[in-house]
Amino acid sequence: MNLRTLVFATSFFYLIGWSHLAAQEISGTVSGTILDENREPLPFANVVLLEVNSEELVTAVISDDAGYFTLQTISEKEVFLRITTLGYTSYQTNPFVLRGGAEKNFGTIQVQAETTGLDEVTVNAARPNVLIQADKTIVNVAGTVMAEGNTVLDVVGRSPGVFVDADGNISLNGRSGVVVLIDERQTYMNAADLANFLRAMPADNILSIEVINNPPAKYDAEGAAGVINLVLKKNNINGTNGNVHLGSQYNGLHTPSAGATLNVKKNKWTSNASLNYSEWGRFIDLDIIRRFQVDGGLSVFDQEARLKLLRSNLFFSGGTDYQINEKHSIGINLQASGQKGTEDGNSLTNISNPKNSDTNYLNALNDSYSDNYRVFGNLHYIARLDTQGTKLSADLDFTQMDAGSLSMLSNSYWTNELTGEGTSDRIRTGNEMLYTIYTAKADFTRPLGKDRELEAGLKGSWVNSDNKLDISKSVEEGVFNPDPNSNHFIYKEQVLAAYTSYKGPISEQLNFQAGLRAEYADIEGNSVSSSQINTQEYLNLFPSLYLQHQVNDNYQIVYNLNRRITRPHYRQLNPYVFYIDPLTTEEGNPQLRPQYANNFEMNHIIKNAYQLAVSFSQTENAFGQIMVQDEETRKTRIQMQNLDRTQNLSVRATIPFEFASWYSTSNMLQFDGNTFQSQLGAELLDEKQFSFMARSQHNITLPKGFRLELVGIYRSPFRDGQLKIDAMSWMDAGLTKTFYNDKLSLTVNGADIFRTMKFRGNIDFHSINTDVRQYNSMQSVRFTLRWKFARGEQFKVSQRSGSTEERNRLD
């Protein structure tokens, strides 16, 4: 164990030892702890502060996993507190008046379970689909038609500022480098694996989506563009509850899905488990025209391809929590998944030559198989050291992923129509990847009085990966001979981090939070095949500053400033060469450096629902997928490289509106100005692009218990480095009907109804002139049948947080 690891381990266990600290008798502006009829903490209860006469909302919060809540407000009107949660009777306090700087602590508040059975409970009200808070935007997914029949990836793409392309890559406010968390735990997967994972997860499992553009210091600095946190549903039914669903989608391919969720509580034990199986498939129609300037004129490569992708996913998630007493709890979580996929493709390339009238042809057949097995385990401990908010949490995580693929690329070449006189060759590629990750973290929160709070934490992660790429070639039907591009790559990474943050009031109307996170990284990439070792070692500081100006009860301005990092995916640092076709290769880049982003945002929030946000981001060493052409061989290679600088200026408006009790809408309009600057070889990339995106979602309640949701999205032309992308738009719709007192539901969802989500792009940079056209069979119809069951009294399922970084970069 080296010195840095020893220092970290000592500090980690010392931080856990803080649990002996005595609690101070302090309180927030309005605070308390909610208990159920058995005097056990009741988490995730809705706590709202309302004006007495109008019952207008002053502020609101959700109780934490220990039932504790605290609200802050500058209102001096007569108000009352109301507590509601499914399955319990509503609790309401007597009216009281808050004066400036006053503190009111309700102590423990005990609520009673509904006397009626669970099956008779009817929820008539619904929260707004989008709720704007000072530090994040919350998209409520539960209960919507889109959630009932779609996947998590579908609903993530409908969140404010979020864009998901046809390949499942996620960007936020026009920028890449987004980290996706599930209950504040990192997914630890690359973009492709994450997209497949989110496609396999039903959106009905999600309670809400939190979009955090500028995360505070307690979050990992990873993710230059921000964080998207998926909050899973939490159940509070004592005994047993759950649901079973069956579904099917058709988009030219028939892909079924099925799953079940079960939650059980008995005394101090709370357990949950879910098992989901799904298949996902699509056809990809691809047209690429590449133009090469050669001696004598222009040579044109006109390629048409059709690919068929089919993937099956089996995913299990389970956990058990034990409430030692009212202050301490421990638990474990386990995730296990298996994915298998096939990809069959056929492409035909016509090659014109300026010196003669001959046309050369290349026909490439691709047949590949892949599998991916992943296990994630989490052991967690939470201590509530007093009733006022002092808290200590610790997590130990283990992740292992074993992924492999085998592909055969068969190529035939001929001139004009002389197919029988041509030649052929084959390229066989096998790839085996094994990743193991250990993480440990501890977080401590300490209220200091007068709405002041101190947070501190430590985290360490240790990553080992082993990647073997075996390439061999044969001419005609001959034997396969090893290709020099075969590679064996071993990657090791150690990241140690510490953070602290402090928040408190400056005045009655101004609150601030300042934080600093330090991360030390020690990285080694060893290309065994080429005897090449690349190392990186760096210590970075990531400050963050948050200022909230509460102008009045209905209007606040929030300022955010922070610095963040995005480290390369492990596979991107591997100097591999992967053949897309005989003329096109994708290559790794062992010299790829992390990208750093400095972000600023000013967010105007009105009535916690309307939003006007202005943000600016400047990213150094920004990642960009760069295409390089060899004019002599007329071959193309694609590689992720560092751009010198990119800048993004964004203006985003969120406008909800309720036309009637049965018809509401949520609308988002975003304007982006992007600048890309970098020296690429002998040429300077200096491009500017203005773009905008609009999203409109409509929720309509129809007679006979039908509900309809419509979502329309338009994105204007925009640029991504070298690539200029044309405008695209699409519309989705969903219709649901419930039966048997809402126990049974049938949902029909249509995606890309008018078949307009088509990708068109162009690169016109230096000697590169390439056009791309692609459609991914997004037009589809999906049927979902879901049965919900419940038996017993009320219970809770606590939310836990685990480690938060490394799995997202698995590749």
KOLMAR-463912 format. One record per residue (C-alpha): residue in three letters; x negated, y negated, z; residue number from 1; chain. Coordinates in steps of 0.5 Angstrom, whole numbers, plus 500, padded with zeros to 3 digits. Example, Ala and Ser with C-alpha at 12.3 -4.5 7.8 and 13.67 -1.06 7.14 Angstrom:
<sites>
ALA 475 509 516 1 A
SER 473 502 514 2 A
</sites>
This chain:
<sites>
MET 500 500 500 1 A
ASN 497 493 498 2 A
LEU 497 487 502 3 A
ARG 502 484 499 4 A
THR 507 490 500 5 A
LEU 505 490 507 6 A
VAL 506 483 508 7 A
PHE 513 484 505 8 A
ALA 515 490 509 9 A
THR 513 487 515 10 A
SER 517 481 514 11 A
PHE 523 485 512 12 A
PHE 524 489 518 13 A
TYR 522 482 522 14 A
LEU 528 479 519 15 A
ILE 533 485 520 16 A
GLY 530 484 528 17 A
TRP 534 477 528 18 A
SER 540 481 530 19 A
HIS 539 480 537 20 A
LEU 540 473 537 21 A
ALA 545 470 541 22 A
ALA 551 466 538 23 A
GLN 553 459 539 24 A
GLU 560 457 540 25 A
ILE 561 453 534 26 A
SER 566 452 529 27 A
GLY 568 449 522 28 A
THR 573 444 520 29 A
VAL 578 449 520 30 A
SER 576 457 522 31 A
GLY 578 463 525 32 A
THR 578 471 524 33 A
ILE 584 475 522 34 A
LEU 586 482 525 35 A
ASP 591 487 523 36 A
GLU 596 490 528 37 A
ASN 590 495 530 38 A
ARG 586 489 531 39 A
GLU 581 491 526 40 A
PRO 578 485 521 41 A
LEU 583 484 515 42 A
PRO 578 482 509 43 A
PHE 581 478 503 44 A
ALA 587 475 506 45 A
ASN 589 469 502 46 A
VAL 588 463 507 47 A
VAL 591 456 505 48 A
LEU 592 449 508 49 A
LEU 598 446 506 50 A
GLU 601 439 507 51 A
VAL 607 439 511 52 A
ASN 612 435 507 53 A
SER 611 437 500 54 A
GLU 607 444 501 55 A
GLU 602 441 496 56 A
LEU 595 445 496 57 A
VAL 590 442 500 58 A
THR 584 447 500 59 A
ALA 584 455 500 60 A
VAL 579 460 501 61 A
ILE 579 468 502 62 A
SER 577 471 509 63 A
ASP 571 475 508 64 A
ASP 569 483 510 65 A
ALA 570 481 517 66 A
GLY 576 477 517 67 A
TYR 573 471 518 68 A
PHE 575 464 514 69 A
THR 573 457 514 70 A
LEU 576 451 511 71 A
GLN 573 444 510 72 A
THR 577 438 508 73 A
ILE 577 430 508 74 A
SER 585 430 509 75 A
GLU 588 426 515 76 A
LYS 595 428 513 77 A
GLU 599 433 517 78 A
VAL 598 440 515 79 A
PHE 599 447 517 80 A
LEU 595 454 515 81 A
ARG 599 459 512 82 A
ILE 596 466 511 83 A
THR 598 472 506 84 A
THR 596 478 504 85 A
LEU 599 484 500 86 A
GLY 603 489 505 87 A
TYR 603 484 511 88 A
THR 608 479 514 89 A
SER 606 472 512 90 A
TYR 603 468 518 91 A
GLN 604 460 519 92 A
THR 601 456 524 93 A
ASN 604 449 527 94 A
PRO 603 443 524 95 A
PHE 597 439 526 96 A
VAL 593 433 524 97 A
LEU 586 433 522 98 A
ARG 582 427 523 99 A
GLY 575 425 520 100 A
GLY 570 430 523 101 A
ALA 575 434 527 102 A
GLU 574 441 528 103 A
LYS 579 446 529 104 A
ASN 578 454 531 105 A
PHE 584 458 531 106 A
GLY 580 464 534 107 A
THR 583 471 532 108 A
ILE 590 471 529 109 A
GLN 593 477 528 110 A
VAL 598 479 523 111 A
GLN 603 485 522 112 A
ALA 604 490 517 113 A
GLU 611 489 513 114 A
THR 616 494 516 115 A
THR 618 496 509 116 A
GLY 615 501 505 117 A
LEU 610 499 500 118 A
ASP 614 501 494 119 A
GLU 619 496 496 120 A
VAL 614 490 496 121 A
THR 615 485 490 122 A
VAL 610 480 489 123 A
ASN 614 474 485 124 A
ALA 608 469 485 125 A
ALA 602 469 481 126 A
ARG 595 465 482 127 A
PRO 593 461 476 128 A
ASN 589 465 471 129 A
VAL 583 460 472 130 A
LEU 581 457 478 131 A
ILE 576 452 479 132 A
GLN 571 451 485 133 A
ALA 566 447 487 134 A
ASP 560 452 485 135 A
LYS 564 457 480 136 A
THR 570 458 476 137 A
ILE 574 464 478 138 A
VAL 578 468 472 139 A
ASN 584 472 476 140 A
VAL 584 478 472 141 A
ALA 589 483 476 142 A
GLY 596 483 474 143 A
THR 595 480 467 144 A
VAL 597 484 461 145 A
MET 590 484 458 146 A
ALA 587 487 464 147 A
GLU 592 493 464 148 A
GLY 590 495 457 149 A
ASN 583 493 455 150 A
THR 576 494 458 151 A
VAL 572 489 462 152 A
LEU 568 487 456 153 A
ASP 574 485 453 154 A
VAL 576 480 459 155 A
VAL 569 478 460 156 A
GLY 569 475 453 157 A
ARG 575 471 455 158 A
SER 572 467 461 159 A
PRO 571 460 460 160 A
GLY 564 458 457 161 A
VAL 563 466 455 162 A
PHE 562 469 448 163 A
VAL 561 476 447 164 A
ASP 559 478 440 165 A
ALA 561 484 436 166 A
ASP 555 488 438 167 A
GLY 557 486 446 168 A
ASN 551 481 447 169 A
ILE 554 476 452 170 A
SER 552 468 452 171 A
LEU 554 463 457 172 A
ASN 555 456 455 173 A
GLY 551 457 448 174 A
ARG 545 460 452 175 A
SER 543 467 452 176 A
GLY 540 470 459 177 A
VAL 546 472 463 178 A
VAL 546 476 469 179 A
VAL 552 481 470 180 A
LEU 553 483 477 181 A
ILE 559 488 480 182 A
ASP 561 486 487 183 A
GLU 554 482 487 184 A
ARG 550 488 485 185 A
GLN 546 488 479 186 A
THR 548 493 473 187 A
TYR 540 494 472 188 A
MET 542 495 464 189 A
ASN 539 492 458 190 A
ALA 544 489 453 191 A
ALA 546 495 449 192 A
ASP 547 499 455 193 A
LEU 551 494 459 194 A
ALA 556 493 453 195 A
ASN 557 501 453 196 A
PHE 558 501 460 197 A
LEU 563 495 460 198 A
ARG 567 498 455 199 A
ALA 568 504 459 200 A
MET 570 501 465 201 A
PRO 578 499 465 202 A
ALA 579 492 466 203 A
ASP 585 494 471 204 A
ASN 579 495 476 205 A
ILE 577 488 476 206 A
LEU 580 483 481 207 A
SER 577 477 478 208 A
ILE 571 474 474 209 A
GLU 566 469 477 210 A
VAL 562 465 472 211 A
ILE 557 461 476 212 A
ASN 553 457 471 213 A
ASN 548 454 477 214 A
PRO 547 460 482 215 A
PRO 544 458 489 216 A
ALA 538 460 492 217 A
LYS 540 467 495 218 A
TYR 541 469 488 219 A
ASP 536 472 484 220 A
ALA 532 467 480 221 A
GLU 533 472 474 222 A
GLY 538 470 468 223 A
ALA 536 463 465 224 A
ALA 543 462 463 225 A
GLY 547 463 469 226 A
VAL 551 469 473 227 A
ILE 557 473 471 228 A
ASN 560 477 477 229 A
LEU 565 482 477 230 A
VAL 569 483 483 231 A
LEU 572 489 484 232 A
LYS 579 490 486 233 A
LYS 580 491 494 234 A
ASN 585 495 497 235 A
ASN 589 495 504 236 A
ILE 593 501 504 237 A
ASN 592 505 510 238 A
GLY 592 512 508 239 A
THR 592 514 501 240 A
ASN 593 510 494 241 A
GLY 590 510 487 242 A
ASN 592 510 480 243 A
VAL 592 515 474 244 A
HIS 592 512 467 245 A
LEU 591 515 460 246 A
GLY 590 511 453 247 A
SER 588 511 446 248 A
GLN 585 506 441 249 A
TYR 585 506 433 250 A
ASN 581 502 429 251 A
GLY 580 507 423 252 A
LEU 577 512 429 253 A
HIS 582 515 434 254 A
THR 578 514 441 255 A
PRO 582 517 447 256 A
SER 581 514 455 257 A
ALA 583 517 461 258 A
GLY 581 515 469 259 A
ALA 583 516 476 260 A
THR 582 512 482 261 A
LEU 583 514 489 262 A
ASN 582 510 496 263 A
VAL 583 513 503 264 A
LYS 582 510 510 265 A
LYS 583 514 516 266 A
ASN 581 511 523 267 A
LYS 574 507 522 268 A
TRP 572 511 515 269 A
THR 574 508 509 270 A
SER 573 511 502 271 A
ASN 574 510 495 272 A
ALA 572 514 488 273 A
SER 574 513 481 274 A
LEU 572 517 475 275 A
ASN 573 515 468 276 A
TYR 572 518 461 277 A
SER 573 514 455 278 A
GLU 571 514 448 279 A
TRP 569 508 443 280 A
GLY 567 508 436 281 A
ARG 567 503 430 282 A
PHE 565 503 423 283 A
ILE 560 497 421 284 A
ASP 560 495 414 285 A
LEU 554 491 413 286 A
ASP 551 487 407 287 A
ILE 544 484 407 288 A
ILE 541 480 401 289 A
ARG 534 478 402 290 A
ARG 530 474 397 291 A
PHE 522 475 396 292 A
GLN 518 470 392 293 A
VAL 513 474 388 294 A
ASP 509 473 382 295 A
GLY 513 472 376 296 A
GLY 519 470 380 297 A
LEU 524 472 385 298 A
SER 526 479 387 299 A
VAL 532 480 390 300 A
PHE 534 486 395 301 A
ASP 542 487 395 302 A
GLN 543 492 401 303 A
GLU 550 495 402 304 A
ALA 551 499 408 305 A
ARG 557 503 412 306 A
LEU 555 506 419 307 A
LYS 560 510 424 308 A
LEU 558 510 431 309 A
LEU 562 514 436 310 A
ARG 560 514 444 311 A
SER 563 518 449 312 A
ASN 562 515 457 313 A
LEU 563 519 463 314 A
PHE 563 514 469 315 A
PHE 564 516 477 316 A
SER 563 511 482 317 A
GLY 565 512 490 318 A
GLY 563 509 497 319 A
THR 564 510 504 320 A
ASP 564 505 509 321 A
TYR 564 506 517 322 A
GLN 566 501 522 323 A
ILE 561 502 528 324 A
ASN 565 497 532 325 A
GLU 568 490 530 326 A
LYS 561 487 529 327 A
HIS 557 492 525 328 A
SER 558 497 519 329 A
ILE 554 501 515 330 A
GLY 556 505 508 331 A
ILE 553 508 502 332 A
ASN 555 507 495 333 A
LEU 554 512 489 334 A
GLN 554 511 481 335 A
ALA 553 516 476 336 A
SER 554 516 469 337 A
GLY 553 520 463 338 A
GLN 553 517 455 339 A
LYS 553 521 449 340 A
GLY 553 518 442 341 A
THR 552 519 435 342 A
GLU 551 514 429 343 A
ASP 551 516 422 344 A
GLY 550 511 416 345 A
ASN 549 511 409 346 A
SER 546 505 405 347 A
LEU 544 503 398 348 A
THR 539 498 396 349 A
ASN 539 495 389 350 A
ILE 532 492 388 351 A
SER 531 487 382 352 A
ASN 524 485 379 353 A
PRO 522 479 376 354 A
LYS 517 482 371 355 A
ASN 522 487 368 356 A
SER 529 489 367 357 A
ASP 529 495 371 358 A
THR 533 496 377 359 A
ASN 530 500 383 360 A
TYR 534 504 388 361 A
LEU 533 506 395 362 A
ASN 539 510 398 363 A
ALA 538 511 406 364 A
LEU 541 516 410 365 A
ASN 541 516 418 366 A
ASP 543 521 422 367 A
SER 542 520 430 368 A
TYR 544 522 437 369 A
SER 543 519 443 370 A
ASP 544 521 451 371 A
ASN 543 516 457 372 A
TYR 544 519 464 373 A
ARG 544 514 470 374 A
VAL 544 515 478 375 A
PHE 545 509 482 376 A
GLY 545 509 490 377 A
ASN 546 504 495 378 A
LEU 545 504 503 379 A
HIS 548 498 506 380 A
TYR 549 495 513 381 A
ILE 552 489 515 382 A
ALA 552 485 522 383 A
ARG 557 480 524 384 A
LEU 553 477 530 385 A
ASP 559 472 533 386 A
THR 566 470 531 387 A
GLN 563 464 528 388 A
GLY 560 466 522 389 A
THR 553 469 524 390 A
LYS 551 474 519 391 A
LEU 546 479 517 392 A
SER 546 484 512 393 A
ALA 541 489 509 394 A
ASP 541 494 503 395 A
LEU 536 499 500 396 A
ASP 538 501 493 397 A
PHE 535 507 488 398 A
THR 536 507 481 399 A
GLN 534 512 476 400 A
MET 536 512 468 401 A
ASP 534 518 463 402 A
ALA 535 516 456 403 A
GLY 533 519 450 404 A
SER 535 519 442 405 A
LEU 533 523 436 406 A
SER 534 520 429 407 A
MET 533 523 422 408 A
LEU 532 517 416 409 A
SER 532 521 409 410 A
ASN 530 516 404 411 A
SER 531 517 396 412 A
TYR 528 512 391 413 A
TRP 529 512 383 414 A
THR 529 507 378 415 A
ASN 535 505 373 416 A
GLU 540 511 373 417 A
LEU 534 516 373 418 A
THR 537 519 380 419 A
GLY 534 526 378 420 A
GLU 527 523 377 421 A
GLY 526 520 383 422 A
THR 522 521 390 423 A
SER 524 522 397 424 A
ASP 521 522 404 425 A
ARG 524 523 411 426 A
ILE 522 519 418 427 A
ARG 524 523 424 428 A
THR 524 519 431 429 A
GLY 524 521 438 430 A
ASN 525 517 444 431 A
GLU 525 519 451 432 A
MET 525 513 457 433 A
LEU 525 514 464 434 A
TYR 526 509 469 435 A
THR 526 509 477 436 A
ILE 527 503 481 437 A
TYR 527 502 488 438 A
THR 529 495 491 439 A
ALA 530 493 499 440 A
LYS 533 486 501 441 A
ALA 536 483 507 442 A
ASP 540 476 508 443 A
PHE 541 472 514 444 A
THR 546 467 515 445 A
ARG 547 462 521 446 A
PRO 552 456 522 447 A
LEU 548 450 526 448 A
GLY 554 446 527 449 A
LYS 558 440 524 450 A
ASP 559 444 518 451 A
ARG 552 446 517 452 A
GLU 549 453 515 453 A
LEU 542 456 514 454 A
GLU 541 462 510 455 A
ALA 535 466 509 456 A
GLY 533 472 505 457 A
LEU 527 477 503 458 A
LYS 527 482 497 459 A
GLY 523 487 494 460 A
SER 523 491 488 461 A
TRP 519 496 485 462 A
VAL 519 499 478 463 A
ASN 516 504 474 464 A
SER 518 506 467 465 A
ASP 515 512 462 466 A
ASN 517 511 455 467 A
LYS 515 516 449 468 A
LEU 516 514 442 469 A
ASP 514 520 437 470 A
ILE 515 518 430 471 A
SER 513 523 424 472 A
LYS 514 523 416 473 A
SER 514 528 411 474 A
VAL 514 527 403 475 A
GLU 520 530 399 476 A
GLU 521 537 403 477 A
GLY 514 538 406 478 A
VAL 512 538 413 479 A
PHE 512 532 418 480 A
ASN 506 529 420 481 A
PRO 505 524 426 482 A
ASP 505 517 424 483 A
PRO 500 512 427 484 A
ASN 506 508 430 485 A
SER 508 513 435 486 A
ASN 507 510 442 487 A
HIS 506 512 449 488 A
PHE 508 506 454 489 A
ILE 508 506 462 490 A
TYR 510 500 465 491 A
LYS 510 498 472 492 A
GLU 513 492 476 493 A
GLN 513 489 483 494 A
VAL 517 483 485 495 A
LEU 517 480 492 496 A
ALA 522 474 493 497 A
ALA 524 470 499 498 A
TYR 529 464 499 499 A
THR 532 459 504 500 A
SER 537 454 503 501 A
TYR 541 449 508 502 A
LYS 548 446 507 503 A
GLY 551 441 511 504 A
PRO 555 434 510 505 A
ILE 552 427 509 506 A
SER 558 423 510 507 A
GLU 565 425 510 508 A
GLN 566 425 503 509 A
LEU 559 428 501 510 A
ASN 556 435 502 511 A
PHE 550 438 500 512 A
GLN 546 444 499 513 A
ALA 538 445 498 514 A
GLY 535 451 497 515 A
LEU 528 454 495 516 A
ARG 526 461 492 517 A
ALA 519 464 491 518 A
GLU 518 470 487 519 A
TYR 511 473 486 520 A
ALA 511 478 480 521 A
ASP 505 483 478 522 A
ILE 506 487 472 523 A
GLU 502 492 468 524 A
GLY 504 495 461 525 A
ASN 499 501 459 526 A
SER 500 503 452 527 A
VAL 497 510 453 528 A
SER 496 511 445 529 A
SER 492 505 443 530 A
SER 488 504 450 531 A
GLN 491 497 451 532 A
ILE 493 495 458 533 A
ASN 497 488 459 534 A
THR 497 485 465 535 A
GLN 501 479 468 536 A
GLU 501 476 475 537 A
TYR 505 470 477 538 A
LEU 508 466 483 539 A
ASN 514 462 481 540 A
LEU 518 457 485 541 A
PHE 525 456 484 542 A
PRO 529 450 487 543 A
SER 536 449 487 544 A
LEU 540 443 489 545 A
TYR 548 442 490 546 A
LEU 551 435 491 547 A
GLN 559 435 492 548 A
HIS 563 428 492 549 A
GLN 570 429 495 550 A
VAL 573 423 492 551 A
ASN 580 424 494 552 A
ASP 584 430 496 553 A
ASN 585 432 489 554 A
TYR 579 430 485 555 A
GLN 571 432 486 556 A
ILE 565 431 483 557 A
VAL 560 437 483 558 A
TYR 552 436 481 559 A
ASN 548 442 480 560 A
LEU 540 442 479 561 A
ASN 536 449 479 562 A
ARG 530 452 475 563 A
ARG 531 460 473 564 A
ILE 527 465 469 565 A
THR 529 471 465 566 A
ARG 524 476 464 567 A
PRO 523 481 458 568 A
HIS 526 487 458 569 A
TYR 522 493 459 570 A
ARG 522 496 452 571 A
GLN 521 489 449 572 A
LEU 514 489 452 573 A
ASN 512 496 449 574 A
PRO 508 495 442 575 A
TYR 513 500 439 576 A
VAL 515 500 432 577 A
PHE 522 503 430 578 A
TYR 524 504 423 579 A
ILE 531 501 421 580 A
ASP 530 503 414 581 A
PRO 523 504 410 582 A
LEU 523 497 408 583 A
THR 525 494 415 584 A
THR 522 495 422 585 A
GLU 523 493 429 586 A
GLU 517 492 433 587 A
GLY 516 490 441 588 A
ASN 511 485 443 589 A
PRO 507 486 449 590 A
GLN 505 479 449 591 A
LEU 512 476 450 592 A
ARG 512 472 456 593 A
PRO 518 470 461 594 A
GLN 523 464 459 595 A
TYR 524 458 464 596 A
ALA 530 454 464 597 A
ASN 531 447 468 598 A
ASN 539 446 468 599 A
PHE 543 440 470 600 A
GLU 551 440 471 601 A
MET 556 435 473 602 A
ASN 563 438 474 603 A
HIS 569 434 475 604 A
ILE 574 438 478 605 A
ILE 582 436 479 606 A
LYS 587 439 483 607 A
ASN 582 445 483 608 A
ALA 585 447 476 609 A
TYR 583 442 471 610 A
GLN 575 441 469 611 A
LEU 571 437 465 612 A
ALA 563 439 466 613 A
VAL 557 436 462 614 A
SER 551 440 463 615 A
PHE 544 440 460 616 A
SER 539 445 460 617 A
GLN 532 446 457 618 A
THR 528 452 456 619 A
GLU 521 453 455 620 A
ASN 518 460 452 621 A
ALA 525 461 450 622 A
PHE 526 468 447 623 A
GLY 528 468 440 624 A
GLN 529 474 435 625 A
ILE 524 472 429 626 A
MET 524 475 422 627 A
VAL 518 476 418 628 A
GLN 517 478 411 629 A
ASP 511 480 407 630 A
GLU 511 477 400 631 A
GLU 506 483 397 632 A
THR 509 489 400 633 A
ARG 516 486 401 634 A
LYS 517 489 408 635 A
THR 521 485 413 636 A
ARG 519 486 421 637 A
ILE 524 484 426 638 A
GLN 520 482 433 639 A
MET 523 478 439 640 A
GLN 518 472 440 641 A
ASN 517 466 445 642 A
LEU 520 459 442 643 A
ASP 516 453 444 644 A
ARG 523 450 447 645 A
THR 530 450 446 646 A
GLN 535 445 449 647 A
ASN 542 445 450 648 A
LEU 547 440 451 649 A
SER 554 442 453 650 A
VAL 561 439 455 651 A
ARG 567 443 457 652 A
ALA 574 442 459 653 A
THR 579 447 462 654 A
ILE 586 445 462 655 A
PRO 592 449 464 656 A
PHE 599 448 463 657 A
GLU 605 451 466 658 A
PHE 611 449 461 659 A
ALA 616 453 465 660 A
SER 616 458 470 661 A
TRP 616 464 465 662 A
TYR 611 460 460 663 A
SER 604 458 462 664 A
THR 598 457 458 665 A
SER 590 456 460 666 A
ASN 586 452 455 667 A
MET 578 451 454 668 A
LEU 574 447 449 669 A
GLN 567 447 449 670 A
PHE 562 442 445 671 A
ASP 555 444 444 672 A
GLY 549 441 442 673 A
ASN 543 446 441 674 A
THR 536 444 439 675 A
PHE 530 449 437 676 A
GLN 523 448 436 677 A
SER 517 452 436 678 A
GLN 511 453 431 679 A
LEU 512 460 428 680 A
GLY 505 462 424 681 A
ALA 504 456 420 682 A
GLU 511 453 420 683 A
LEU 515 449 424 684 A
LEU 522 451 427 685 A
ASP 525 444 428 686 A
GLU 533 445 428 687 A
LYS 539 442 431 688 A
GLN 546 444 431 689 A
PHE 552 442 433 690 A
SER 558 447 435 691 A
PHE 564 448 439 692 A
MET 569 453 441 693 A
ALA 576 453 443 694 A
ARG 580 458 447 695 A
SER 587 458 448 696 A
GLN 591 464 453 697 A
HIS 599 464 453 698 A
ASN 602 468 458 699 A
ILE 610 469 457 700 A
THR 615 473 461 701 A
LEU 620 476 457 702 A
PRO 627 479 459 703 A
LYS 628 486 461 704 A
GLY 621 486 465 705 A
PHE 617 485 459 706 A
ARG 611 481 459 707 A
LEU 607 478 453 708 A
GLU 600 475 453 709 A
LEU 596 472 447 710 A
VAL 589 469 446 711 A
GLY 586 465 440 712 A
ILE 579 464 440 713 A
TYR 575 459 435 714 A
ARG 568 458 434 715 A
SER 565 453 429 716 A
PRO 558 454 425 717 A
PHE 553 455 430 718 A
ARG 545 457 430 719 A
ASP 541 462 434 720 A
GLY 534 460 432 721 A
GLN 532 462 425 722 A
LEU 539 464 424 723 A
LYS 545 460 422 724 A
ILE 552 463 423 725 A
ASP 558 461 420 726 A
ALA 565 460 423 727 A
MET 569 465 426 728 A
SER 576 466 429 729 A
TRP 581 471 432 730 A
MET 587 473 436 731 A
ASP 589 478 441 732 A
ALA 595 480 444 733 A
GLY 598 484 449 734 A
LEU 605 487 451 735 A
THR 607 491 457 736 A
LYS 613 494 460 737 A
THR 614 497 467 738 A
PHE 618 502 470 739 A
TYR 620 506 476 740 A
ASN 619 500 481 741 A
ASP 613 498 478 742 A
LYS 610 505 479 743 A
LEU 609 506 471 744 A
SER 607 501 466 745 A
LEU 606 502 458 746 A
THR 602 497 455 747 A
VAL 600 496 448 748 A
ASN 594 491 446 749 A
GLY 592 489 439 750 A
ALA 585 486 438 751 A
ASP 583 482 432 752 A
ILE 590 482 429 753 A
PHE 589 478 423 754 A
ARG 582 481 421 755 A
THR 578 475 422 756 A
MET 572 476 427 757 A
LYS 567 477 421 758 A
PHE 560 475 422 759 A
ARG 557 471 416 760 A
GLY 550 469 417 761 A
ASN 544 466 413 762 A
ILE 536 465 414 763 A
ASP 533 460 410 764 A
PHE 526 458 413 765 A
HIS 520 458 410 766 A
SER 519 464 405 767 A
ILE 525 467 408 768 A
ASN 532 467 405 769 A
THR 537 472 407 770 A
ASP 544 473 407 771 A
VAL 548 477 412 772 A
ARG 555 479 412 773 A
GLN 558 484 417 774 A
TYR 565 487 420 775 A
ASN 565 491 426 776 A
SER 572 494 425 777 A
MET 574 490 431 778 A
GLN 582 490 429 779 A
SER 585 495 433 780 A
VAL 591 497 437 781 A
ARG 591 501 444 782 A
PHE 596 504 448 783 A
THR 595 505 455 784 A
LEU 600 509 460 785 A
ARG 598 508 468 786 A
TRP 602 511 474 787 A
LYS 600 508 481 788 A
PHE 601 511 487 789 A
ALA 601 509 495 790 A
ARG 603 512 501 791 A
GLY 601 510 508 792 A
GLU 600 503 512 793 A
GLN 595 498 511 794 A
PHE 588 498 510 795 A
LYS 582 495 507 796 A
VAL 576 496 503 797 A
SER 570 492 504 798 A
GLN 566 489 499 799 A
ARG 558 490 499 800 A
SER 552 487 496 801 A
GLY 546 490 494 802 A
SER 540 489 490 803 A
THR 541 484 484 804 A
GLU 536 484 478 805 A
GLU 532 489 475 806 A
ARG 537 494 472 807 A
ASN 539 489 467 808 A
ARG 533 489 464 809 A
LEU 533 496 463 810 A
ASP 532 498 456 811 A
</sites>
